[in-house]
């Protein structure tokens, strides 16, 4: 199956964006994916994380929210390291069961060094120590993340989409329902900006 991923705020629906924020489920990056999609996607975690990072960077720029950007940069770093740990452990487990050197060669795809011409056991021990070190790093990163961000920063971009869409419809006098499953992130941010500016102008007029 040819899988296409959203790569920018111009195409990713705002609904999908918030679902990733809430659930960390990167399947919502797949073009056409929704809650009722029962297709089992074979996603490349590195590609998904890169695309999600780009989208978050763009979102941070659109909203001028450096805290939001820093928040999710740390989340991506933690997720990347956890992927390396789990993949490394699976590879070592499969090798322990079947003894296939070709399996160990997969370690290189997750930034572990391996050379089949060198002592295999030593390299396995090195990989085990490296995984242990990564676990400690993730533990520290998570502790620092909680201290710095906690739940407060995540709330900066979490919202009730149905309520917000209704508010925008009324504020902007659109005259139609905003479909959050097809409205792009960038268009949503622009509408929110326009609505906020209208509210500010109204306050200025009211206070004159």
Buried (B, 14 or more C-beta within 10 A) or exposed (E): EEBEBBBBBEBBBBBBBBBBBEEEEBBBBBEEBEEEEEEEEEBEBEBBBBBBBBBBBBBBEBBEBEEBBBBBBBBBBBBBBBBBBEBBBEBBEBBEEEEEEEBBEBBEEBEBEBEEEEEBEEBBEBBEEBBEEBBEBBEEBBEEBEEEBEEEBBEBBEBEBEEBBEBBBEBBEEEEEBEBEEBBBBBBBEBBEEBEEEEEEEEEEEEE
